[in-house]
């Protein structure tokens, strides 16, 4: 049950970010994740 609550909360956050924040948090997260992956794999 707690996993369902977490998934619902995450989904509502993504919807809120997309509708009212133009996806700013999601964009920042994707950028940081790709930067970390490049750092870990050693790609320039």
Secondary structure, 3 states (H helix, E strand, C coil): CHHHHHHHHHHHHHHHHHHHCCCHHHHHHHHHHHHHHHHHHCCC
